[in-house]
């Protein structure tokens, strides 16, 4: 069945803008939001993107003496010199970074029952840590979630791999002594089957596509936004792909967190978004809590959410509404009232002031400004 054409309400300049998308998103029409993201949504967490001049990951790999920057994610180079990848992996490994506001917006969409899927090029698992259900996530370039031998495919547990990394040892397979790596898609490897299994149905069902933090240079991921016929909004530092050529396209050139905060505010969802983001404040201690208490990441996150709910009751925060770069591969992959808002803003500022003492695992509070 052919999808009916959507006409967005134009902004003051006679073209659709962020307010137009907000009105559309809150109209009740939107049932299937598909989000496509890259490394730019994680830079606010302290994780560098890949291609930015001077600050990007590839630019800062000279210390590894690589023949070329992308070699760190080349499967043939990994076989020859795995220590290069594991030097980098130690810096990027999950548990050291807090999800950004953008990641919490993905969780908000899911809570409202409108998130069809998030396709991520990122390997940092911050979508998971923000609370997005695994069935809603397609990690197009893999992630640190699982680890396998590159020769016999024997799985190595997360605990065993982390133990090897802490000892500065290269993880090797217990069965065949082959090299083990996280299930991250390297150059020369295929994308996960899940990507291709879900892609067609998701793109056909999409009634809004959000693209953020990606250069759209790596295929086949780069072609996804062009395969939909619904409105599209881009949050990025620069225009990419063909977004902006259609009458229902909206481009927001700004850091991803700034753009998504603006959209959430125009939707009337900012207090709910702030509340969700506040729940990620202690997520940086997951690694320590797992080691000390032998808790799974899911159990740790449940404890974090329980603590955030207690914080909310103590300080009278607003109850949220609950409904129902880029890029490590190649072509082989080829309204709340004003008082309520003030209360949440106060909570938001307090949460931003939280720091975790890694020695005694206690939370301490100090004043900082909201982002």
VENUR-V360102 format. One record per residue. RES is the residue in one letter. SS is DSSP state (@ for helix, = for strand, . for the rest). Layout:
# VENUR-V360102
((RES;SS) (RES;SS))
This chain:
# VENUR-V360102
((X;.) (X;.) (X;.) (X;.) (X;.) (X;.) (X;.) (X;.) (X;.) (X;.) (X;.) (X;.) (X;.) (X;.) (X;.) (X;.) (X;.) (X;@) (X;@) (X;@) (X;@) (X;@) (X;@) (X;@) (X;@) (X;.) (X;.) (X;.) (X;.) (X;.) (X;.) (X;.) (X;=) (X;=) (X;=) (X;=) (X;=) (X;.) (X;@) (X;@) (X;@) (X;.) (X;@) (X;@) (X;@) (X;.) (X;.) (X;.) (X;.) (X;.) (X;.) (X;.) (X;.) (X;.) (X;.) (X;.) (X;.) (X;@) (X;@) (X;@) (X;.) (X;@) (X;@) (X;@) (X;.) (X;.) (X;.) (X;.) (X;@) (X;@) (X;@) (X;@) (X;@) (X;=) (X;@) (X;@) (X;@) (X;@) (X;@) (X;@) (X;.) (X;@) (X;@) (X;@) (X;@) (X;@) (X;@) (X;@) (X;@) (X;@) (X;@) (X;@) (X;.) (X;.) (X;.) (X;.) (X;.) (X;.) (X;.) (X;.) (X;@) (X;@) (X;@) (X;@) (X;@) (X;@) (X;@) (X;@) (X;@) (X;@) (X;@) (X;.) (X;.) (X;.) (X;=) (X;=) (X;=) (X;=) (X;=) (X;=) (X;.) (X;.) (X;.) (X;.) (X;.) (X;@) (X;@) (X;@) (X;@) (X;.) (X;.) (X;.) (X;.) (X;@) (X;@) (X;@) (X;=) (X;=) (X;=) (X;.) (X;.) (X;=) (X;=) (X;=) (X;=) (X;=) (X;=) (X;=) (X;=) (X;.) (X;.) (X;.) (X;.) (X;.) (X;=) (X;=) (X;.) (X;@) (X;@) (X;@) (X;@) (X;@) (X;@) (X;@) (X;@) (X;@) (X;.) (X;.) (X;.) (X;.) (X;.) (X;=) (X;.) (X;.) (X;.) (X;.) (X;.) (X;.) (X;=) (X;=) (X;=) (X;=) (X;=) (X;=) (X;.) (X;.) (X;=) (X;.) (X;.) (X;.) (X;.) (X;.) (X;@) (X;@) (X;@) (X;@) (X;@) (X;@) (X;@) (X;@) (X;@) (X;@) (X;@) (X;@) (X;@) (X;.) (X;.) (X;=) (X;=) (X;=) (X;=) (X;=) (X;.) (X;.) (X;.) (X;.) (X;.) (X;.) (X;.) (X;.) (X;@) (X;@) (X;@) (X;@) (X;@) (X;@) (X;@) (X;.) (X;.) (X;.) (X;=) (X;=) (X;=) (X;=) (X;=) (X;=) (X;.) (X;.) (X;.) (X;.) (X;.) (X;.) (X;.) (X;.) (X;.) (X;.) (X;.) (X;.) (X;=) (X;=) (X;=) (X;=) (X;=) (X;.) (X;.) (X;@) (X;@) (X;@) (X;@) (X;@) (X;@) (X;@) (X;@) (X;@) (X;@) (X;@) (X;@) (X;.) (X;.) (X;@) (X;@) (X;@) (X;@) (X;@) (X;@) (X;@) (X;@) (X;@) (X;.) (X;.) (X;.) (X;.) (X;@) (X;@) (X;@) (X;@) (X;@) (X;@) (X;@) (X;@) (X;@) (X;@) (X;@) (X;.) (X;.) (X;.) (X;@) (X;@) (X;@) (X;@) (X;@) (X;@) (X;@) (X;@) (X;@) (X;@) (X;@) (X;@) (X;@) (X;@) (X;@) (X;@) (X;@) (X;@) (X;@) (X;.) (X;.) (X;.) (X;.) (X;.) (X;.) (X;.) (X;.) (X;.) (X;.) (X;.) (X;.) (X;.) (X;.) (X;.) (X;.) (X;.) (X;.) (X;.) (X;.) (X;.) (X;.) (X;@) (X;@) (X;@) (X;@) (X;@) (X;@) (X;@) (X;@) (X;@) (X;@) (X;@) (X;@) (X;@) (X;@) (X;@) (X;.) (X;=) (X;=) (X;=) (X;.) (X;.) (X;.) (X;.) (X;.) (X;.) (X;=) (X;=) (X;=) (X;.) (X;.) (X;.) (X;.) (X;.) (X;.))
